[in-house]
Amino acid sequence: MLMRFYELRDEVKQFMEMKGTPVRELSDSKWLCDLAFMVDITKYLSELNVKLQGPNQLLSSLLSHVKSFEAKLKLWKVQLERSNTVHFPTLQEQNPSTTDEYAADVPDNLQHEIIQLQSDDELKARYNNLSLLEFYRRYVSADDFPILRRHALKYASVFGTTYCCEQFFSKLTLAKSRLRSRLTDANLENQLRVASSTVPPNITRLAKEKQFQPSH
């Protein structure tokens, strides 16, 4: 979608001007460079996302994909610091005067709090014993690290993959069709909970909790 918008940027600009509501960003070369960079990096992230989707994937394979992407990030960082956009063709079209800012590891507004966090030996020790999400939840407080915590909350709220959602809606379509129009919401919820769960049901225990229909 982002690529499609970029490709139609001139048409969008003309259309908005015809409607009397011009979008000044579409005439801003710096903004267009940022957009082009986002098109390229989002494409790479999307490709990684697809590789991490799907059932029955071994952890070793997933880790291999992530490590490969980390290696690419290091390469891109060095290249962008040298204004080399060979792996960013959309950005290359804009012919930016410099690409240093796209190679930055930490945004300027986060650098002060990152330094403060890295200088705390106690927090560093706790960081090694907790998952990243749990560490931020416990020790990156809004009082001490307001900007970093806000950034972490935004980052944590982003879906890493849409696979679970897509799988869930596929099962929803199968469960509630026009041939099962009388299916209640409660029954539908129970069916979907079972269908989307990875926990195997304990049939023996469930059967014991039900009363069999006695003979007449």
Z-matrix of the N, CA and C atoms (Angstrom, degrees):
N
C 1 1.456
C 2 1.524 1 110.59
N 3 1.330 2 116.21 1 -41.88
C 4 1.464 3 119.91 2 179.52
C 5 1.529 4 110.47 3 -64.98
N 6 1.322 5 116.36 4 -41.46
C 7 1.458 6 120.66 5 177.18
C 8 1.527 7 110.93 6 -62.60
N 9 1.324 8 116.21 7 -41.06
C 10 1.464 9 120.00 8 -179.73
C 11 1.524 10 110.84 9 -64.02
N 12 1.327 11 116.55 10 -41.29
C 13 1.463 12 120.44 11 177.26
C 14 1.525 13 110.43 12 -62.13
N 15 1.327 14 115.68 13 -42.19
C 16 1.472 15 119.28 14 179.89
C 17 1.525 16 110.45 15 -62.44
N 18 1.311 17 116.53 16 -42.45
C 19 1.460 18 120.43 17 -178.93
C 20 1.529 19 111.99 18 -65.13
N 21 1.321 20 116.16 19 -29.15
C 22 1.469 21 121.03 20 -178.16
C 23 1.527 22 112.60 21 -101.93
N 24 1.326 23 117.40 22 17.31
C 25 1.461 24 120.01 23 -173.85
C 26 1.534 25 112.38 24 -60.57
N 27 1.335 26 117.82 25 -38.31
C 28 1.460 27 120.00 26 179.23
C 29 1.528 28 111.11 27 -67.51
N 30 1.324 29 115.91 28 -41.80
C 31 1.466 30 119.66 29 178.61
C 32 1.530 31 111.07 30 -65.37
N 33 1.348 32 115.62 31 -40.70
C 34 1.476 33 119.66 32 177.79
C 35 1.520 34 110.30 33 -62.87
N 36 1.318 35 116.27 34 -42.09
C 37 1.471 36 120.85 35 178.98
C 38 1.525 37 110.98 36 -60.58
N 39 1.333 38 117.33 37 -46.69
C 40 1.457 39 121.12 38 179.93
C 41 1.530 40 111.43 39 -64.16
N 42 1.321 41 116.28 40 -40.92
C 43 1.460 42 120.51 41 -179.30
C 44 1.528 43 111.05 42 -63.90
N 45 1.331 44 116.66 43 -45.15
C 46 1.461 45 120.20 44 -179.29
C 47 1.527 46 111.10 45 -66.13
N 48 1.324 47 117.08 46 -35.15
C 49 1.465 48 119.96 47 176.98
C 50 1.525 49 110.81 48 -67.60
N 51 1.325 50 117.25 49 -37.31
C 52 1.467 51 120.94 50 176.39
C 53 1.519 52 111.45 51 -63.35
N 54 1.329 53 116.17 52 -33.14
C 55 1.468 54 121.22 53 -179.71
C 56 1.526 55 111.81 54 -82.52
N 57 1.323 56 117.59 55 -2.15
C 58 1.458 57 120.91 56 179.00
C 59 1.502 58 114.73 57 79.61
N 60 1.330 59 117.56 58 14.29
C 61 1.472 60 121.40 59 178.42
C 62 1.529 61 108.90 60 -129.36
N 63 1.329 62 117.25 61 70.73
C 64 1.468 63 120.20 62 -177.69
C 65 1.524 64 111.90 63 -63.09
N 66 1.315 65 115.01 64 146.45
C 67 1.466 66 122.21 65 177.93
C 68 1.519 67 107.08 66 -103.44
N 69 1.322 68 116.72 67 105.22
C 70 1.465 69 120.22 68 -172.85
C 71 1.521 70 112.12 69 -66.46
N 72 1.323 71 117.75 70 -25.46
C 73 1.461 72 119.65 71 180.00
C 74 1.527 73 111.90 72 -62.20
N 75 1.336 74 117.17 73 -30.24
C 76 1.460 75 120.30 74 -178.27
C 77 1.528 76 112.61 75 -72.29
N 78 1.327 77 116.73 76 -5.53
C 79 1.461 78 121.57 77 174.29
C 80 1.522 79 111.54 78 -110.61
N 81 1.326 80 116.59 79 2.17
C 82 1.462 81 122.56 80 -177.69
C 83 1.527 82 108.96 81 -95.39
N 84 1.328 83 117.33 82 113.62
C 85 1.461 84 121.38 83 -176.44
C 86 1.531 85 112.04 84 -62.34
N 87 1.334 86 116.97 85 -36.79
C 88 1.470 87 119.94 86 179.00
C 89 1.523 88 110.63 87 -66.01
N 90 1.320 89 116.71 88 -42.45
C 91 1.472 90 120.66 89 179.23
C 92 1.517 91 110.57 90 -65.07
N 93 1.319 92 117.41 91 -38.71
C 94 1.463 93 121.42 92 179.15
C 95 1.523 94 110.93 93 -67.11
N 96 1.326 95 117.50 94 -34.33
C 97 1.471 96 120.49 95 174.81
C 98 1.522 97 110.47 96 -64.49
N 99 1.331 98 116.42 97 -43.72
C 100 1.467 99 120.30 98 177.65
C 101 1.528 100 110.82 99 -60.86
N 102 1.334 101 115.79 100 -41.92
C 103 1.466 102 120.43 101 179.20
C 104 1.522 103 110.31 102 -63.67
N 105 1.327 104 116.47 103 -43.73
C 106 1.462 105 120.59 104 -179.87
C 107 1.530 106 111.11 105 -62.41
N 108 1.323 107 116.49 106 -41.12
C 109 1.460 108 120.01 107 177.45
C 110 1.526 109 110.53 108 -62.51
N 111 1.333 110 116.82 109 -42.13
C 112 1.460 111 120.85 110 178.92
C 113 1.528 112 111.50 111 -63.22
N 114 1.324 113 116.98 112 -36.22
C 115 1.468 114 120.64 113 177.28
C 116 1.525 115 110.18 114 -60.84
N 117 1.326 116 116.21 115 -46.83
C 118 1.463 117 120.18 116 -177.70
C 119 1.528 118 112.27 117 -68.16
N 120 1.330 119 117.15 118 -48.81
C 121 1.463 120 119.50 119 -175.84
C 122 1.523 121 111.35 120 -69.31
N 123 1.333 122 116.83 121 -32.83
C 124 1.465 123 120.18 122 177.23
C 125 1.521 124 111.03 123 -67.32
N 126 1.320 125 116.17 124 -34.70
C 127 1.469 126 120.25 125 176.66
C 128 1.523 127 109.95 126 -61.91
N 129 1.325 128 116.80 127 -45.09
C 130 1.467 129 119.77 128 178.82
C 131 1.528 130 111.64 129 -64.91
N 132 1.321 131 116.61 130 -40.37
C 133 1.464 132 120.39 131 178.24
C 134 1.522 133 111.36 132 -65.17
N 135 1.329 134 116.28 133 -37.94
C 136 1.462 135 120.89 134 178.21
C 137 1.522 136 110.82 135 -64.28
N 138 1.323 137 116.37 136 -40.70
C 139 1.464 138 120.17 137 178.33
C 140 1.522 139 111.12 138 -63.92
N 141 1.328 140 116.44 139 -40.77
C 142 1.469 141 120.07 140 176.59
C 143 1.521 142 110.51 141 -64.57
N 144 1.328 143 115.83 142 -41.27
C 145 1.455 144 121.61 143 179.95
C 146 1.522 145 111.27 144 -58.16
N 147 1.324 146 116.95 145 -43.58
C 148 1.461 147 121.38 146 179.63
C 149 1.525 148 110.79 147 -63.48
N 150 1.333 149 116.80 148 -39.84
C 151 1.462 150 120.70 149 -179.93
C 152 1.531 151 111.95 150 -64.90
N 153 1.345 152 116.75 151 -27.40
C 154 1.464 153 120.22 152 -177.25
C 155 1.519 154 112.37 153 -90.91
N 156 1.322 155 117.61 154 -1.36
C 157 1.459 156 121.15 155 -178.86
C 158 1.524 157 110.93 156 -90.31
N 159 1.325 158 113.30 157 168.97
C 160 1.450 159 119.53 158 174.53
C 161 1.513 160 113.48 159 96.10
N 162 1.329 161 116.71 160 154.10
C 163 1.476 162 120.77 161 -178.93
C 164 1.520 163 111.67 162 -81.93
N 165 1.338 164 114.75 163 168.33
C 166 1.468 165 123.16 164 171.55
C 167 1.526 166 113.42 165 59.38
N 168 1.323 167 116.83 166 36.46
C 169 1.456 168 120.47 167 175.72
C 170 1.523 169 109.53 168 -97.82
N 171 1.317 170 115.98 169 131.32
C 172 1.452 171 120.55 170 178.84
C 173 1.517 172 110.19 171 -73.97
N 174 1.316 173 115.62 172 147.52
C 175 1.452 174 120.81 173 179.78
C 176 1.529 175 111.09 174 -59.07
N 177 1.320 176 116.71 175 -36.07
C 178 1.463 177 120.30 176 -179.34
C 179 1.527 178 111.40 177 -62.05
N 180 1.332 179 116.68 178 -37.56
C 181 1.465 180 120.59 179 178.89
C 182 1.521 181 111.03 180 -69.01
N 183 1.331 182 116.49 181 -43.49
C 184 1.459 183 120.79 182 178.88
C 185 1.525 184 110.53 183 -62.27
N 186 1.336 185 115.61 184 -43.14
C 187 1.461 186 120.31 185 179.78
C 188 1.521 187 111.01 186 -63.92
N 189 1.321 188 116.29 187 -36.59
C 190 1.461 189 120.93 188 178.80
C 191 1.525 190 110.98 189 -63.24
N 192 1.335 191 116.55 190 -41.62
C 193 1.471 192 120.66 191 178.31
C 194 1.529 193 110.73 192 -63.07
N 195 1.325 194 116.18 193 -43.39
C 196 1.462 195 120.49 194 -178.27
C 197 1.533 196 110.67 195 -66.78
N 198 1.327 197 116.80 196 -43.81
C 199 1.467 198 120.13 197 179.96
C 200 1.529 199 111.04 198 -63.69
N 201 1.318 200 115.78 199 -38.58
C 202 1.463 201 119.80 200 177.51
C 203 1.520 202 110.78 201 -62.58
N 204 1.335 203 115.86 202 -40.63
C 205 1.460 204 119.72 203 179.96
C 206 1.526 205 110.71 204 -68.62
N 207 1.326 206 117.10 205 -37.85
C 208 1.462 207 120.42 206 177.20
C 209 1.533 208 110.92 207 -61.86
N 210 1.330 209 116.84 208 -39.70
C 211 1.463 210 120.83 209 178.30
C 212 1.531 211 110.85 210 -64.61
N 213 1.317 212 115.56 211 -38.65
C 214 1.466 213 119.88 212 177.80
C 215 1.520 214 110.82 213 -65.25
N 216 1.333 215 116.46 214 -39.68
C 217 1.466 216 119.97 215 178.82
C 218 1.524 217 111.44 216 -59.76
N 219 1.333 218 116.08 217 -41.10
C 220 1.465 219 119.80 218 179.10
C 221 1.526 220 110.89 219 -64.95
N 222 1.326 221 115.66 220 -40.18
C 223 1.464 222 119.90 221 177.78
C 224 1.525 223 110.90 222 -64.20
N 225 1.335 224 116.83 223 -46.64
C 226 1.467 225 120.96 224 -179.23
C 227 1.522 226 110.96 225 -62.08
N 228 1.330 227 116.59 226 -37.30
C 229 1.465 228 120.27 227 179.79
C 230 1.529 229 110.85 228 -60.75
N 231 1.326 230 115.67 229 -47.73
C 232 1.468 231 119.85 230 179.45
C 233 1.522 232 110.94 231 -62.86
N 234 1.322 233 115.93 232 -42.69
C 235 1.463 234 120.07 233 -178.78
C 236 1.526 235 111.84 234 -65.31
N 237 1.322 236 117.02 235 -43.83
C 238 1.468 237 120.32 236 -178.76
C 239 1.527 238 111.31 237 -66.65
N 240 1.325 239 116.67 238 -33.07
C 241 1.465 240 119.85 239 175.77
C 242 1.522 241 111.47 240 -63.42
N 243 1.331 242 115.92 241 -23.86
C 244 1.470 243 121.26 242 178.40
C 245 1.534 244 111.55 243 -100.99
N 246 1.333 245 116.49 244 12.62
C 247 1.468 246 122.55 245 -179.02
C 248 1.531 247 111.90 246 61.42
N 249 1.314 248 115.68 247 29.91
C 250 1.462 249 121.80 248 176.16
C 251 1.528 250 108.58 249 -95.13
N 252 1.328 251 117.05 250 112.39
C 253 1.472 252 121.50 251 -176.39
C 254 1.520 253 112.15 252 -109.84
N 255 1.333 254 116.49 253 28.75
C 256 1.456 255 119.84 254 -175.20
C 257 1.521 256 112.46 255 -60.29
N 258 1.335 257 118.02 256 -32.01
C 259 1.461 258 121.43 257 179.65
C 260 1.533 259 112.54 258 -96.19
N 261 1.318 260 116.19 259 8.67
C 262 1.464 261 121.18 260 178.40
C 263 1.535 262 108.71 261 -129.28
N 264 1.320 263 116.35 262 72.11
C 265 1.472 264 120.73 263 -173.65
C 266 1.515 265 114.13 264 -61.71
N 267 1.326 266 117.90 265 -35.19
C 268 1.464 267 120.19 266 179.74
C 269 1.522 268 110.49 267 -68.11
N 270 1.321 269 116.15 268 -43.15
C 271 1.463 270 120.64 269 176.04
C 272 1.526 271 110.49 270 -63.37
N 273 1.318 272 116.30 271 -36.82
C 274 1.460 273 121.30 272 -179.27
C 275 1.530 274 111.30 273 -61.34
N 276 1.340 275 116.41 274 -33.37
C 277 1.467 276 121.01 275 178.77
C 278 1.524 277 111.67 276 -60.70
N 279 1.333 278 116.58 277 -32.70
C 280 1.457 279 120.89 278 -178.11
C 281 1.528 280 112.84 279 -79.84
N 282 1.331 281 116.07 280 -10.51
C 283 1.468 282 121.16 281 178.39
C 284 1.526 283 111.64 282 49.68
N 285 1.348 284 118.16 283 59.74
C 286 1.471 285 120.56 284 -178.29
C 287 1.520 286 111.92 285 -67.09
N 288 1.313 287 116.37 286 147.47
C 289 1.463 288 120.79 287 179.92
C 290 1.527 289 111.67 288 -69.86
N 291 1.330 290 116.62 289 -30.93
C 292 1.466 291 121.85 290 177.68
C 293 1.516 292 109.40 291 -149.89
N 294 1.331 293 116.90 292 152.07
C 295 1.464 294 121.18 293 179.31
C 296 1.522 295 111.19 294 -126.68
N 297 1.325 296 117.07 295 14.90
C 298 1.472 297 121.04 296 -178.31
C 299 1.522 298 112.43 297 -57.01
N 300 1.328 299 116.21 298 -40.73
C 301 1.462 300 119.26 299 -175.25
C 302 1.523 301 112.64 300 -64.64
N 303 1.332 302 117.34 301 -26.43
C 304 1.464 303 120.38 302 179.76
C 305 1.520 304 112.07 303 -78.30
N 306 1.328 305 117.15 304 -11.15
C 307 1.461 306 121.42 305 178.82
C 308 1.522 307 112.40 306 -96.43
N 309 1.325 308 117.57 307 -3.05
C 310 1.468 309 121.29 308 -176.52
C 311 1.516 310 111.03 309 -65.09
N 312 1.342 311 116.12 310 138.49
C 313 1.468 312 120.70 311 178.51
C 314 1.513 313 112.44 312 -79.73
N 315 1.308 314 117.06 313 -43.03
C 316 1.464 315 122.08 314 -175.27
C 317 1.519 316 109.13 315 -125.98
N 318 1.338 317 118.66 316 129.27
C 319 1.464 318 120.54 317 176.81
C 320 1.523 319 111.73 318 -58.35
N 321 1.320 320 116.72 319 150.62
C 322 1.466 321 121.14 320 -176.25
C 323 1.519 322 112.66 321 -56.77
N 324 1.330 323 117.49 322 -38.49
C 325 1.460 324 120.18 323 -175.61
C 326 1.529 325 112.91 324 -72.14
N 327 1.353 326 116.95 325 -11.43
C 328 1.462 327 119.97 326 179.80
C 329 1.525 328 112.93 327 -103.52
N 330 1.315 329 117.25 328 -12.28
C 331 1.457 330 120.18 329 -170.63
C 332 1.525 331 113.29 330 -62.03
N 333 1.331 332 117.66 331 -40.01
C 334 1.465 333 120.53 332 -178.28
C 335 1.521 334 111.00 333 -62.06
N 336 1.322 335 117.15 334 -46.32
C 337 1.464 336 120.43 335 -178.17
C 338 1.522 337 111.62 336 -72.99
N 339 1.324 338 117.50 337 -31.29
C 340 1.464 339 120.65 338 176.17
C 341 1.532 340 110.17 339 -63.66
N 342 1.325 341 116.77 340 -43.51
C 343 1.473 342 120.97 341 177.58
C 344 1.526 343 110.20 342 -61.20
N 345 1.333 344 115.99 343 -43.90
C 346 1.471 345 120.51 344 178.52
C 347 1.519 346 110.82 345 -61.01
N 348 1.311 347 117.02 346 -40.59
C 349 1.461 348 121.76 347 -179.34
C 350 1.528 349 110.70 348 -68.03
N 351 1.323 350 116.90 349 -43.37
C 352 1.462 351 121.01 350 -178.26
C 353 1.525 352 112.72 351 -69.40
N 354 1.314 353 117.16 352 -21.76
C 355 1.467 354 120.89 353 -177.76
C 356 1.519 355 113.05 354 -85.98
N 357 1.318 356 117.45 355 -6.88
C 358 1.465 357 122.03 356 -177.76
C 359 1.532 358 109.03 357 -92.45
N 360 1.327 359 117.79 358 104.99
C 361 1.463 360 121.80 359 -176.91
C 362 1.523 361 112.23 360 -63.89
N 363 1.323 362 116.64 361 -35.68
C 364 1.467 363 119.98 362 179.82
C 365 1.531 364 110.89 363 -64.61
N 366 1.327 365 116.17 364 -42.96
C 367 1.460 366 119.73 365 178.82
C 368 1.525 367 110.97 366 -67.41
N 369 1.322 368 117.21 367 -35.28
C 370 1.460 369 120.56 368 178.76
C 371 1.527 370 110.51 369 -63.21
N 372 1.329 371 116.87 370 -38.64
C 373 1.462 372 120.54 371 178.69
C 374 1.526 373 111.54 372 -67.13
N 375 1.316 374 115.83 373 -40.61
C 376 1.461 375 119.75 374 178.72
C 377 1.528 376 111.98 375 -69.29
N 378 1.323 377 115.36 376 -31.79
C 379 1.469 378 120.23 377 -179.52
C 380 1.533 379 110.93 378 -61.93
N 381 1.336 380 116.11 379 -35.98
C 382 1.467 381 120.44 380 -177.62
C 383 1.516 382 113.05 381 -71.94
N 384 1.335 383 117.78 382 -16.21
C 385 1.460 384 120.88 383 -176.21
C 386 1.521 385 113.76 384 -108.16
N 387 1.327 386 117.06 385 5.98
C 388 1.466 387 120.31 386 -177.19
C 389 1.516 388 110.33 387 -133.56
N 390 1.328 389 114.90 388 156.59
C 391 1.456 390 118.52 389 171.57
C 392 1.524 391 108.41 390 -68.64
N 393 1.314 392 116.78 391 158.41
C 394 1.463 393 120.86 392 -176.18
C 395 1.527 394 111.44 393 -59.92
N 396 1.323 395 116.57 394 -44.47
C 397 1.458 396 120.12 395 -179.17
C 398 1.518 397 111.81 396 -63.76
N 399 1.329 398 117.08 397 -41.76
C 400 1.466 399 121.28 398 179.89
C 401 1.531 400 110.45 399 -68.27
N 402 1.318 401 117.11 400 -36.69
C 403 1.461 402 120.56 401 178.14
C 404 1.519 403 110.95 402 -62.12
N 405 1.316 404 116.59 403 -47.10
C 406 1.467 405 119.73 404 179.57
C 407 1.528 406 110.94 405 -65.30
N 408 1.313 407 116.77 406 -36.95
C 409 1.466 408 119.88 407 -178.95
C 410 1.522 409 111.48 408 -65.61
N 411 1.328 410 116.81 409 -38.69
C 412 1.465 411 120.46 410 -175.18
C 413 1.528 412 114.04 411 -86.15
N 414 1.339 413 116.27 412 -42.06
C 415 1.464 414 118.50 413 -165.60
C 416 1.524 415 115.96 414 -117.32
N 417 1.293 416 118.60 415 -13.36
C 418 1.472 417 119.93 416 176.76
C 419 1.520 418 107.37 417 -96.12
N 420 1.325 419 116.02 418 86.79
C 421 1.463 420 121.45 419 -173.29
C 422 1.520 421 111.24 420 -84.13
N 423 1.326 422 114.36 421 158.67
C 424 1.465 423 120.25 422 178.50
C 425 1.527 424 111.44 423 -69.22
N 426 1.319 425 117.10 424 -23.61
C 427 1.468 426 120.40 425 179.82
C 428 1.533 427 111.63 426 -76.05
N 429 1.340 428 116.30 427 -43.25
C 430 1.462 429 120.23 428 -175.88
C 431 1.530 430 112.92 429 -88.54
N 432 1.333 431 116.53 430 -34.32
C 433 1.469 432 120.53 431 -176.25
C 434 1.531 433 110.27 432 -133.86
N 435 1.320 434 118.49 433 64.22
C 436 1.471 435 120.50 434 -174.35
C 437 1.524 436 113.98 435 -61.76
N 438 1.332 437 117.41 436 -43.57
C 439 1.468 438 120.44 437 -177.50
C 440 1.528 439 110.82 438 -71.45
N 441 1.328 440 115.92 439 -44.12
C 442 1.459 441 120.70 440 -179.62
C 443 1.522 442 111.30 441 -65.11
N 444 1.311 443 117.03 442 -40.48
C 445 1.466 444 120.27 443 179.61
C 446 1.527 445 110.67 444 -65.59
N 447 1.323 446 116.59 445 -41.76
C 448 1.465 447 120.39 446 178.69
C 449 1.533 448 110.57 447 -62.87
N 450 1.328 449 115.00 448 -40.64
C 451 1.467 450 119.61 449 177.62
C 452 1.534 451 110.57 450 -64.52
N 453 1.331 452 117.15 451 -41.95
C 454 1.459 453 121.49 452 -179.28
C 455 1.526 454 111.23 453 -64.91
N 456 1.325 455 116.77 454 -38.63
C 457 1.472 456 120.23 455 178.64
C 458 1.526 457 111.00 456 -63.43
N 459 1.316 458 116.07 457 -41.46
C 460 1.468 459 119.43 458 178.27
C 461 1.527 460 110.30 459 -64.84
N 462 1.323 461 115.79 460 -42.38
C 463 1.460 462 120.42 461 -178.61
C 464 1.528 463 111.11 462 -65.86
N 465 1.337 464 116.66 463 -40.87
C 466 1.461 465 120.65 464 -177.43
C 467 1.523 466 112.27 465 -70.81
N 468 1.327 467 116.91 466 -24.61
C 469 1.466 468 120.23 467 -177.51
C 470 1.518 469 113.08 468 -81.98
N 471 1.330 470 116.91 469 -8.59
C 472 1.465 471 120.17 470 -179.71
C 473 1.524 472 109.37 471 -80.76
N 474 1.335 473 117.12 472 133.55
C 475 1.454 474 121.22 473 177.62
C 476 1.524 475 109.62 474 -68.89
N 477 1.315 476 116.06 475 126.72
C 478 1.452 477 119.63 476 176.89
C 479 1.515 478 112.47 477 -72.48
N 480 1.318 479 116.84 478 -26.10
C 481 1.457 480 121.90 479 179.55
C 482 1.518 481 109.51 480 -153.77
N 483 1.316 482 115.88 481 149.44
C 484 1.472 483 121.11 482 176.56
C 485 1.525 484 111.22 483 -98.25
N 486 1.329 485 116.63 484 4.40
C 487 1.464 486 119.89 485 -174.58
C 488 1.524 487 111.98 486 -59.04
N 489 1.354 488 117.54 487 -46.14
C 490 1.461 489 120.65 488 -177.95
C 491 1.529 490 111.19 489 -62.67
N 492 1.341 491 115.79 490 -40.90
C 493 1.463 492 119.73 491 179.50
C 494 1.524 493 111.29 492 -65.47
N 495 1.318 494 116.29 493 -43.56
C 496 1.461 495 120.34 494 179.94
C 497 1.519 496 111.00 495 -64.28
N 498 1.330 497 116.33 496 -41.08
C 499 1.455 498 121.04 497 178.46
C 500 1.528 499 110.91 498 -64.72
N 501 1.340 500 115.49 499 -39.69
C 502 1.457 501 120.33 500 -179.64
C 503 1.530 502 111.15 501 -63.74
N 504 1.328 503 117.60 502 -46.06
C 505 1.453 504 120.66 503 -178.72
C 506 1.529 505 111.95 504 -69.14
N 507 1.319 506 117.27 505 -29.34
C 508 1.464 507 119.55 506 174.65
C 509 1.522 508 110.52 507 -64.48
N 510 1.325 509 115.96 508 -41.57
C 511 1.467 510 120.30 509 177.89
C 512 1.521 511 111.16 510 -69.05
N 513 1.332 512 116.21 511 -33.85
C 514 1.460 513 120.00 512 176.93
C 515 1.523 514 110.60 513 -63.12
N 516 1.330 515 116.58 514 -41.75
C 517 1.467 516 121.02 515 179.22
C 518 1.522 517 111.23 516 -62.71
N 519 1.331 518 116.18 517 -39.56
C 520 1.457 519 119.86 518 179.64
C 521 1.529 520 112.05 519 -71.59
N 522 1.326 521 116.43 520 -35.99
C 523 1.468 522 120.48 521 -175.95
C 524 1.523 523 112.37 522 -74.35
N 525 1.324 524 116.73 523 -38.39
C 526 1.460 525 119.84 524 -175.93
C 527 1.519 526 110.02 525 -118.40
N 528 1.300 527 115.26 526 90.51
C 529 1.456 528 121.69 527 179.10
C 530 1.522 529 109.04 528 -110.79
N 531 1.317 530 116.06 529 179.02
C 532 1.479 531 119.69 530 -179.53
C 533 1.519 532 111.89 531 -66.48
N 534 1.332 533 117.45 532 -19.52
C 535 1.463 534 120.87 533 178.21
C 536 1.528 535 112.08 534 -82.27
N 537 1.336 536 116.23 535 -8.78
C 538 1.476 537 120.44 536 179.42
C 539 1.521 538 109.86 537 -126.85
N 540 1.306 539 116.02 538 46.76
C 541 1.464 540 121.48 539 -174.91
C 542 1.523 541 112.95 540 -69.14
N 543 1.329 542 118.45 541 -18.03
C 544 1.462 543 121.25 542 -179.00
C 545 1.525 544 112.31 543 -92.90
N 546 1.298 545 116.74 544 6.55
C 547 1.461 546 120.58 545 177.98
C 548 1.527 547 109.34 546 -66.22
N 549 1.327 548 117.11 547 125.81
C 550 1.463 549 120.53 548 -177.43
C 551 1.525 550 110.47 549 -77.81
N 552 1.324 551 114.99 550 160.90
C 553 1.467 552 119.65 551 179.60
C 554 1.526 553 111.46 552 -63.22
N 555 1.338 554 116.16 553 -37.23
C 556 1.467 555 119.91 554 -179.40
C 557 1.527 556 111.04 555 -64.81
N 558 1.346 557 116.28 556 -45.23
C 559 1.466 558 119.45 557 178.71
C 560 1.521 559 111.65 558 -65.71
N 561 1.339 560 115.44 559 -38.21
C 562 1.457 561 119.81 560 178.84
C 563 1.530 562 110.82 561 -63.59
N 564 1.333 563 116.47 562 -42.72
C 565 1.458 564 120.89 563 178.98
C 566 1.524 565 111.04 564 -60.94
N 567 1.335 566 116.47 565 -42.25
C 568 1.464 567 120.37 566 179.69
C 569 1.523 568 111.29 567 -65.00
N 570 1.332 569 116.14 568 -41.32
C 571 1.465 570 119.85 569 179.63
C 572 1.524 571 111.53 570 -63.31
N 573 1.332 572 115.55 571 -44.01
C 574 1.455 573 119.84 572 -178.15
C 575 1.529 574 111.74 573 -69.42
N 576 1.307 575 116.14 574 -33.37
C 577 1.461 576 119.45 575 178.09
C 578 1.527 577 110.16 576 -64.00
N 579 1.334 578 116.24 577 -42.30
C 580 1.460 579 120.42 578 178.00
C 581 1.528 580 110.52 579 -68.15
N 582 1.335 581 115.96 580 -41.58
C 583 1.468 582 120.24 581 -176.19
C 584 1.519 583 112.70 582 -67.78
N 585 1.326 584 116.94 583 -33.28
C 586 1.461 585 120.00 584 -175.88
C 587 1.522 586 113.28 585 -94.84
N 588 1.328 587 117.73 586 -5.51
C 589 1.456 588 120.99 587 -179.07
C 590 1.521 589 110.76 588 -85.96
N 591 1.324 590 115.45 589 146.50
C 592 1.468 591 120.83 590 176.50
C 593 1.532 592 111.41 591 -97.75
N 594 1.342 593 116.83 592 1.44
C 595 1.465 594 121.27 593 179.71
C 596 1.528 595 108.92 594 -85.28
N 597 1.326 596 119.07 595 122.18
C 598 1.472 597 120.46 596 -179.97
C 599 1.528 598 110.74 597 -67.53
N 600 1.322 599 118.95 598 136.38
C 601 1.465 600 121.19 599 -178.58
C 602 1.532 601 111.60 600 -72.75
N 603 1.324 602 115.79 601 144.53
C 604 1.459 603 121.95 602 176.03
C 605 1.532 604 106.86 603 -92.28
N 606 1.328 605 115.91 604 89.94
C 607 1.462 606 121.47 605 -174.19
C 608 1.529 607 111.24 606 -62.17
N 609 1.319 608 117.19 607 -40.16
C 610 1.472 609 120.97 608 -178.67
C 611 1.522 610 110.89 609 -61.44
N 612 1.314 611 117.34 610 -46.57
C 613 1.468 612 121.18 611 -179.75
C 614 1.527 613 110.91 612 -66.10
N 615 1.318 614 116.89 613 -40.81
C 616 1.470 615 120.32 614 179.84
C 617 1.526 616 111.26 615 -64.66
N 618 1.327 617 115.29 616 -37.51
C 619 1.464 618 119.31 617 -179.63
C 620 1.524 619 111.41 618 -67.93
N 621 1.328 620 116.82 619 -36.57
C 622 1.470 621 120.41 620 179.53
C 623 1.532 622 112.52 621 -66.18
N 624 1.320 623 116.18 622 -26.94
C 625 1.452 624 120.02 623 -178.14
C 626 1.525 625 113.58 624 -81.57
N 627 1.334 626 115.86 625 -5.72
C 628 1.467 627 120.66 626 -179.31
C 629 1.528 628 110.73 627 -105.55
N 630 1.335 629 115.11 628 144.82
C 631 1.448 630 120.29 629 177.91
C 632 1.513 631 109.02 630 -93.82
N 633 1.340 632 115.96 631 125.35
C 634 1.455 633 119.74 632 -178.88
C 635 1.531 634 110.11 633 -71.81
N 636 1.313 635 115.94 634 150.00
C 637 1.471 636 121.28 635 178.51
C 638 1.522 637 109.07 636 -70.07
N 639 1.335 638 117.92 637 116.51
C 640 1.481 639 119.54 638 -178.67
C 641 1.538 640 110.77 639 -72.76
N 642 1.303 641 114.64 640 152.83
C 643 1.483 642 119.26 641 178.72
C 644 1.518 643 109.21 642 -75.20
N 645 1.317 644 117.05 643 151.93
C 646 1.475 645 122.71 644 -179.25
C 647 1.515 646 110.16 645 -97.65
